[in-house]
């Protein structure tokens, strides 16, 4: 789908996805931590108040990590971006329009990182509760409705840019 919109958008999406995958361990760790602690609290018949504290702490941590990622990517985007380009290609970053599009895409990625983390925290909690069938169906529907369909509509059909997708 991305290839339909051109090589520039493919480059931008590859860079953004690389940053997201680099930081994805934070989301995974929070999800596993919530799952483990909530499962222990549920198994130990602890009060719901403690589970609320676990969820609030996980959301707070996700917010802090998202804010740090945003500040890091916005403040140091130029040196970080040069790591993705060879010496011959680094001149591409001199184009102000490309740089602005990459920065916009990185900003959107930070927002996605925040809300995706919230979703994974809830998924960890629901896994601890034993509600995995719901997660299967919700994951299938949400992936198609929030990732694939918008990517096709914006990039493939409307010929938008990676920052819009």
N, C-alpha and C positions, 0 to 999 in steps of 0.2 A: 504494500500500500504506500509506503513512504517513498519507494523508488519512483512511483508515478509522479511525485511532486518535484523530483530533480535531485541532483547530487549534492547541492548546497544544503537542502533540508536533511538529506541522509547524513551528512557530516554533522550537522547541528544535533540531530537526534542521537547519533552515536556518542558524541561528547557528553550530552546530558545523561544518557543512559549509563555511561561509564561512571559518572559521578554518583548517580543514584545507586548503582550496584556496589560501589565502593562503600557507601554508607548504609547499605541495607542490613548489615549485621546488627546495627543498633535496633532496628525494628524487630528483627528476629529474636534478639536477646531479651527485649522487653516483653515480647509475646510469650516466650518460654518461661521467663521469670514470673509473669502474672499467672500463667497456667500452673506452674509448680506450687507457688505460694497459695493460690486459691484452692487448688486440689487438696493441699494439706489442711487448710482451714475448713473446707467442706467436710473432709474425712474426719477431722477432729471435732466436728460439730461446734465450731467457733461461731461467734456472733457475726451477723451480717455487717456490723459496724466495721469489723476488721477488713472484710472484703472491700467495703467502700474505701477504706484508707489505702488499700493496695492499688485499686483502680485510680484513685486521685493521684497517688504518688507516680504511677506509671504515666498518666496523662501529663503531669507536671514535667517529668523527665523528657517525654516526647516533645513537649513544647520548648524546653530548653535546648535540646539537641537540634530541633528544627531552626530555632533562632540562631544558634551558633553556626549551623550550616549556611544559613542565609547570609549572615554577616561575613563569613569566610569567603563565600563565592562572590559576593558583591564587592568586597574590599580588595580581594586578591585574584580577581578573575583573569586578568591579563597574564600574570606569571603561571597560573594554573593551566590556562588554555594552551600556552606554548608547549606544554608537555605532550599535547596530542598531535602536534604538527611537526613534520620534519623541518630541517633548516630551509629547504627549498619552498616549503608550503607555508611557513610562518608569516610570509608577506600577506597571505590571505587575511590575517587578523588586522591588517592596516585599514581594511575597508570598514568605515564606520557603520554602514548599514548591517553588515554581517556581524560585527561585534555587538551592536545593539540587539539584533535578533537573538544571538547566543545569550546575552544577558537576560533578555526577557524570557527565553526558554528556561534558563537556570532559575529565575525567580518563580516561574510556574512550577518547576520541579520541586522547589522548596515547599511550596504550598501543598503539592501532591504528597511530598514526604511527610508533612505534618498529618494530613488526614488519612493517608494510608497507614501510618503508624497507629493512629487511633483505632482504625479498623482491625489491625493485627492485635492490638491489646484486647479488644472485645473478643476476637477469635480465640485468643489464649484463655480468656475467662470462660467462654462457652465450651471450649474443649475440656476445661477442668470440670465443668458441670455435666459433661457427657453428651452434649447436644451437637454431635458432629455431622449428622445427616442434614441438618439445616445449613451448616457451613458449606457442605458440598453443593447444595442447590443454589444457595445465595451466591457462592463464588462463581458458579457457571453463569448465572444470569447477570451479575454485576460486571464480570469481565467483558461479556458481549455488549452490554448496554453502556458501560462507562469507558471502555478502552477501544475495542475494535470498531464498533459502529461510529463513534465520533472521529476516530482516526481516518476512517474511510471517507466520511462526509466532508471533513475539513481538508484533508490532504489529497484524497483521490478524486472526489467529486467537485468540490469548490475550488480546488487548486490553491489552498491556503498555504501558510508557512508553518514551520515547526513550532514557532512561538505561539501560534494560535491553536495548534493541535495539542 
